[in-house]
Amino acid sequence: MLLLLLGIIVLHVTVLVLLFVSTIVSQWLVNGEHTADLWQNCSSGTVFQCLASSSNEWLQSVQAMMILSIIFSVL
C-alpha cells in the first residue's frame, strides 16, 4: 500500500513539472526561421520579430485552461 501511495505521489509531481514546463516553454513549433508557442509567434529572418499569438477564441481558452490548471494543481 505504501508503494502504491509513493507511486501516485511521484506521478503527480511528474505531471505538475510537465505542466509547468509545457506552459512556460517558448518553442512548441519550430519550422526553419519561424517558432510558435502558446503565447507568441516569432520569426528570425533579417530582423528577429515576435508577435502575440492570434486572438482565436480556442487559443485564448487553451491559455486560460493552462493557467487555471497550474493554479488548481498548486492548491
N, CA and C of each residue as an Amber inpcrd file, in Angstrom:
protein
   225
   0.8250000  -1.1950000   0.0000000   0.0000000   0.0000000   0.0000000
   0.8710000   1.2620000   0.0000000   1.9500000   1.2100000   0.7660000
   2.8590000   2.3490000   0.8190000   3.5410000   2.5720000  -0.5300000
   3.8570000   1.4820000  -1.2110000   4.4730000   1.5800000  -2.5270000
   3.5140000   2.2040000  -3.5420000   2.2490000   1.8630000  -3.4580000
   1.2400000   2.4490000  -4.3400000   1.0990000   3.9430000  -4.0790000
   1.0780000   4.3390000  -2.8240000   0.9810000   5.7560000  -2.4650000
   2.2020000   6.5260000  -2.9600000   3.3770000   5.9460000  -2.8050000
   4.5950000   6.5850000  -3.2940000   4.5560000   6.7380000  -4.8100000
   4.0700000   5.7300000  -5.5110000   3.9540000   5.8120000  -6.9640000
   2.9950000   6.8990000  -7.3990000   1.8900000   7.0490000  -6.6960000
   0.9190000   8.0970000  -7.0260000   1.5070000   9.4770000  -6.7920000
   2.2480000   9.6380000  -5.6930000   2.8770000  10.9330000  -5.4020000
   3.9040000  11.2820000  -6.4710000   4.7300000  10.3100000  -6.8650000
   5.7320000  10.5520000  -7.9070000   5.0500000  10.9050000  -9.2250000
   3.9700000  10.2250000  -9.5520000   3.2350000  10.5190000 -10.7790000
   2.6600000  11.9320000 -10.7530000   2.0940000  12.3510000  -9.6420000
   1.5250000  13.6940000  -9.5420000   2.5980000  14.7710000  -9.6300000
   3.7220000  14.5590000  -8.9990000   4.8150000  15.5430000  -9.0780000
   5.3330000  15.6290000 -10.5040000   5.4530000  14.4890000 -11.1840000
   5.9070000  14.4880000 -12.5710000   4.9380000  15.2400000 -13.4770000
   3.6550000  15.0190000 -13.2920000   2.6520000  15.7160000 -14.0960000
   2.6900000  17.2130000 -13.8260000   2.8730000  17.6110000 -12.5890000
   2.9490000  19.0370000 -12.2500000   4.1660000  19.6880000 -12.9040000
   5.3040000  19.0190000 -12.8870000   6.5090000  19.5620000 -13.5240000
   6.2920000  19.6760000 -15.0280000   5.7070000  18.6580000 -15.6570000
   5.4420000  18.7240000 -17.0980000   4.4460000  19.8220000 -17.4420000
   3.4810000  20.0560000 -16.5720000   2.5180000  21.1280000 -16.7960000
   3.1980000  22.4890000 -16.7740000   4.0780000  22.7150000 -15.7920000
   4.8260000  23.9690000 -15.7270000   5.7030000  24.1390000 -16.9600000
   6.4100000  23.0960000 -17.3410000   7.3190000  23.1850000 -18.4880000
   6.5480000  23.4530000 -19.7770000   5.4390000  22.7640000 -19.9830000
   4.6850000  22.9580000 -21.2260000   4.0300000  24.3340000 -21.2990000
   3.7290000  24.9370000 -20.1650000   3.1580000  26.2780000 -20.1730000
   4.2270000  27.3390000 -20.4000000   5.4060000  27.1270000 -19.8530000
   6.4520000  28.1460000 -19.8880000   7.3290000  28.0620000 -21.1340000
   7.5180000  26.8580000 -21.6860000   8.4610000  26.6780000 -22.7940000
   8.1150000  27.6030000 -23.9550000   9.1490000  28.1090000 -24.6130000
   8.9160000  29.1560000 -25.6080000   8.9420000  28.6640000 -27.0450000
   9.1020000  27.3790000 -27.2880000   9.1110000  26.9020000 -28.6640000
   8.3920000  25.5710000 -28.7660000   7.1210000  25.6130000 -29.0880000
   6.3490000  24.3950000 -29.2930000   6.4860000  23.9160000 -30.7200000
   6.5240000  24.8350000 -31.6540000   6.5790000  24.5160000 -33.0730000
   7.7550000  25.2610000 -33.6880000   8.6970000  24.5380000 -34.2610000
   9.8620000  25.1570000 -34.8890000   9.8610000  24.7510000 -36.3510000
   9.8560000  25.7560000 -37.2280000   9.8250000  25.4990000 -38.6660000
  10.8120000  26.4510000 -39.3390000  12.0510000  26.0320000 -39.4730000
  13.0620000  26.8810000 -40.0960000  13.3280000  28.1130000 -39.2620000
  12.9690000  29.2690000 -39.7990000  13.2000000  30.5340000 -39.1020000
  11.9840000  30.9860000 -38.3040000  10.9520000  30.1580000 -38.2380000
   9.7120000  30.5360000 -37.5560000   9.4860000  29.6250000 -36.3580000
   9.2150000  30.2280000 -35.1900000   8.8680000  29.4590000 -33.9940000
   7.5330000  29.9590000 -33.4650000   6.7620000  29.0530000 -32.8990000
   5.4520000  29.4160000 -32.3670000   5.2350000  28.6740000 -31.0610000
   4.5060000  29.3070000 -30.1750000   4.1260000  28.6650000 -28.9200000
   2.7600000  29.1730000 -28.5080000   2.4110000  28.9190000 -27.2760000
   1.0880000  29.2790000 -26.7750000   0.9150000  30.7850000 -26.6440000
   1.9950000  31.5110000 -26.4690000   1.9040000  32.9380000 -26.1420000
   2.3060000  33.8680000 -27.2690000   3.2680000  33.4640000 -28.1240000
   3.7260000  34.3630000 -29.1790000   4.2730000  33.5900000 -30.3750000
   4.3240000  34.2720000 -31.5150000   4.8850000  33.7250000 -32.7490000
   6.0940000  34.5700000 -33.1180000   7.2250000  33.9280000 -33.3580000
   8.4590000  34.6520000 -33.6600000   9.0180000  34.2110000 -35.0040000
   9.6320000  35.1620000 -35.7110000  10.3510000  34.8390000 -36.9360000
  11.7190000  35.4960000 -36.8540000  12.7260000  34.7760000 -37.3260000
  14.0970000  35.2680000 -37.1930000  14.7550000  35.4040000 -38.5510000
  14.1430000  36.1500000 -39.4330000  14.7300000  36.4090000 -40.7480000
  15.8620000  37.4150000 -40.6040000  15.7920000  38.5100000 -41.3190000
  16.8200000  39.5460000 -41.1860000  16.6800000  40.2740000 -39.8490000
  15.4460000  40.3730000 -39.3570000  15.1740000  41.0070000 -38.0580000
  14.3670000  40.0300000 -37.2230000  14.7840000  39.8230000 -35.9840000
  14.0480000  38.9310000 -35.0840000  12.8190000  39.6590000 -34.5840000
  11.6380000  39.1270000 -34.8920000  10.3890000  39.8030000 -34.5590000
   9.4210000  38.8180000 -33.9200000   8.8350000  39.2170000 -32.7810000
   7.8470000  38.3890000 -32.0870000   6.5220000  39.1310000 -32.0250000
   5.4710000  38.4280000 -32.3580000   4.1230000  38.9700000 -32.2860000
   3.3010000  38.1220000 -31.3340000   2.2930000  38.7160000 -30.7440000
   1.4040000  37.9610000 -29.8690000   0.6710000  36.9070000 -30.6970000
   0.3550000  35.7970000 -30.0520000  -0.3870000  34.7510000 -30.7560000
  -1.7240000  35.2970000 -31.2180000  -2.2910000  34.6280000 -32.1840000
  -3.5520000  35.1080000 -32.7450000  -4.6360000  35.1800000 -31.6760000
  -5.6550000  35.9190000 -31.9550000  -6.7280000  36.1320000 -30.9830000
  -7.8890000  35.1640000 -31.2050000  -7.5890000  33.9600000 -31.6490000
  -8.6400000  32.9530000 -31.8120000  -9.2360000  32.6120000 -30.4570000
 -10.5150000  32.3470000 -30.4500000 -11.1840000  32.0230000 -29.1910000
 -10.6600000  30.7230000 -28.6070000 -10.3640000  29.7390000 -29.4580000
  -9.8840000  28.4530000 -28.9390000  -8.5070000  28.6030000 -28.3120000
  -7.6580000  29.4820000 -28.8820000  -6.3260000  29.6820000 -28.3250000
  -6.4050000  30.3930000 -26.9780000  -7.2920000  31.3580000 -26.8630000
  -7.4750000  32.0370000 -25.5890000  -8.0320000  31.0920000 -24.5300000
  -8.8900000  30.1790000 -24.9290000  -9.4170000  29.2110000 -23.9580000
  -8.3320000  28.2270000 -23.5270000  -7.4530000  27.8340000 -24.4410000
  -6.3370000  26.9620000 -24.0730000  -5.3970000  27.6750000 -23.1090000
  -5.1090000  28.9550000 -23.3620000  -4.2680000  29.7230000 -22.4510000
  -4.8980000  29.8030000 -21.0620000  -6.1790000  30.0630000 -21.0130000
  -6.8700000  30.1580000 -19.7290000  -6.8740000  28.8280000 -18.9950000
  -7.1110000  27.7450000 -19.7040000  -7.1250000  26.4250000 -19.0660000
  -5.7450000  26.0190000 -18.5580000  -4.6910000  26.3950000 -19.2690000
  -3.3330000  26.0910000 -18.8010000  -3.0430000  26.8330000 -17.5010000
  -3.4030000  28.1060000 -17.4360000  -3.1760000  28.8830000 -16.2130000
  -4.0280000  28.3470000 -15.0670000  -5.2940000  28.0540000 -15.3270000
  -6.1660000  27.5050000 -14.2800000  -5.6940000  26.1380000 -13.7920000
  -5.1740000  25.3200000 -14.7010000  -4.6980000  24.0130000 -14.2760000
  -3.4640000  24.1300000 -13.3900000  -2.6120000  25.1070000 -13.6410000
  -1.4640000  25.3210000 -12.7550000  -1.9230000  25.8010000 -11.3990000
  -2.8590000  26.7410000 -11.3750000  -3.3580000  27.2540000 -10.1030000
  -4.0110000  26.1530000  -9.2760000  -4.8780000  25.3600000  -9.8980000
  -5.5560000  24.2930000  -9.1570000  -4.6000000  23.1670000  -8.7580000
  -3.5740000  22.9310000  -9.5560000  -2.5900000  21.9010000  -9.2030000
  -1.7850000  22.3170000  -7.9790000  -1.4680000  23.5820000  -7.8820000
  -0.7100000  24.0700000  -6.7180000  -1.5780000  24.0290000  -5.4730000
  -2.8550000  24.3660000  -5.6260000  -3.7530000  24.3320000  -4.4620000
  -3.9420000  22.9110000  -3.9960000
